Amino acid sequence: MSTKIKVVIPCDEANHVCDKTQYKDATLWEKIKLNIHLIYCRACRKYTKNNTKLTKEIKKSKVECLDKKCKESMKKDLEHAISEYSN
């Protein structure tokens, strides 16, 4: 069994770690590997920059989610409207 430490990660993994970082779920080691990847990958730097910008805008907008009862009510209304339309 090899004890090699894998530092270089592919772009799809880098993007996944970027997303995890956005929600504060990434480990320190994942963040280190992401930062190493960002040194040489322009596409992932752009993805990370856009992801960071999106996160800041969402926090700034103070978006409020609907409660569960309201969502269920809207779902029932939609299903009812679809069934009426299809009949």
Rosetta blueprint (number, residue, H / E / L):
1 M L
2 S L
3 T L
4 K L
5 I L
6 K L
7 V L
8 V L
9 I L
10 P L
11 C H
12 D H
13 E H
14 A H
15 N H
16 H H
17 V H
18 C H
19 D H
20 K H
21 T H
22 Q H
23 Y L
24 K L
25 D L
26 A L
27 T L
28 L H
29 W H
30 E H
31 K H
32 I H
33 K H
34 L H
35 N H
36 I H
37 H H
38 L H
39 I H
40 Y H
41 C L
42 R H
43 A H
44 C H
45 R H
46 K H
47 Y H
48 T H
49 K H
50 N H
51 N H
52 T H
53 K H
54 L H
55 T H
56 K H
57 E H
58 I H
59 K H
60 K H
61 S H
62 K L
63 V L
64 E L
65 C L
66 L L
67 D L
68 K H
69 K H
70 C H
71 K H
72 E H
73 S H
74 M H
75 K H
76 K H
77 D H
78 L H
79 E H
80 H H
81 A H
82 I H
83 S H
84 E H
85 Y H
86 S H
87 N L
